[in-house]
Amino acid sequence: MADIDILVGTVYGSAMLVAETLRDHLQAQGHVCQLFDEAELTDIDPSRFLLIVSATTGQGDIPPNLQPFATALADRAPYMKGWRYALIAMGDSSYEHFCGAGRRLDELLQELAADALVPHLEIDATLEDEPEVAALAWLKSWENRL
């Protein structure tokens, strides 16, 4: 079973609901999960799988509670070869910068040589009344690779 760090960037709580749903499912499968709603880069263990769930705010901005992690990634530019991750980007397609925060985080992680286990998932609030359902289906499609 895998050890998993789950980072959540949330403003109104939808991303937290998604993260908690995924954590509960993964723990029921025997994985060990640690959920961070405010994390620094130093909190994350590179030997653990990283799962990021991020809402998008403003003009494609990363939520304030995930900003310290993102800033540390950008400023320190650590070489992340060997880090494995998956990412969920949440947004509203009626806005110009749909899923901008998650897309930016995904690009940054890849630039730093982290390995995306699967392509990121984008959840559109205009289409998904229950984003946790879409996220769980996505997770179940690849969780055997953890």
TIKOL-677003 format. One record per residue (C-alpha): residue in three letters; z, x, y. Coordinates in steps of 0.05 Angstrom, whole numbers, plus 5000, padded with zeros to 4 digits. Each point is the difference from the previous one (the first is absolute). Layout:
REM residues N
ALAZXY...
***
This chain:
REM residues 146
MET500050005000ALA498750225071ASP504550155059ILE497249645061ASP501550035074ILE497849385037LEU499050065075VAL499549365042GLY497249925069THR501949315023VAL500849595063TYR500949274980GLY502050094927SER493749874960ALA499150724981MET507350044979LEU499049384956VAL494050334967ALA503850664990GLU506049644970THR495549604953LEU496650644976ARG506750364993ASP503049444959HIS493949984954LEU499850764991GLN507550024985ALA499249454949GLN494850444966GLY505050584997HIS497950415060VAL505250285048CYS498649795071GLN503050185067LEU498149565059PHE499850295071ASP499549555061GLU501150605045ALA498050674972GLU499050705024LEU495250474966THR506050394973ASP502549374964ILE493949994955ASP500050404936PRO493150284983SER501549964926ARG500649245005PHE494249515005LEU499249745071LEU498349265013ILE499049805073VAL499749295025SER498349965074ALA498849445048THR495850125063THR502449885070GLY496950005069GLN493550385002GLY500150234928ASP506850345009ILE504850214947PRO506449585001PRO505850345037ASN504350084937LEU494450394965GLN498050395062PRO504850604990PHE496950124931ALA492949955027THR501550445059ALA503050544955LEU493949984956ALA495450095060ASP504250525036ARG502150434941ALA493749904959PRO503350194935TYR495550194942MET500949414953LYS496050234940GLY503249704938TRP503049405037ARG497649354969TYR500049355038ALA497449295007LEU499749605064ILE499849285023ALA497449875070MET501749325030GLY496849695060ASP496549415032SER492350025000SER499849605065TYR502350645035GLU495450585017HIS504250534964PHE500949634934CYS504550394953GLY499750595048ALA506950274984GLY498850034925ARG493050285008ARG502750555046LEU505650184952ASP495150024941GLU495250465039LEU505750455021LEU502850074929GLN493150164973GLU498850525055LEU506550334977ALA497450034928ALA504449454971ASP496849644941ALA498849255006LEU500949724930VAL495749405018PRO496349765062HIS504649685050LEU500849245002GLU498849625064ILE503549335007ASP497449535053ALA505249525028THR494549505017LEU498249944926GLU506550134963ASP505849525009GLU504050394948PRO498350745009GLU505050194946VAL495749634948ALA493850405018ALA504050655001LEU503149874933ALA493249854968TRP497450665029LEU506050384974LYS499349714930SER492750224998TRP502050745001GLU507450074986ASN498750274930ARG497550645035LEU506850175030
***
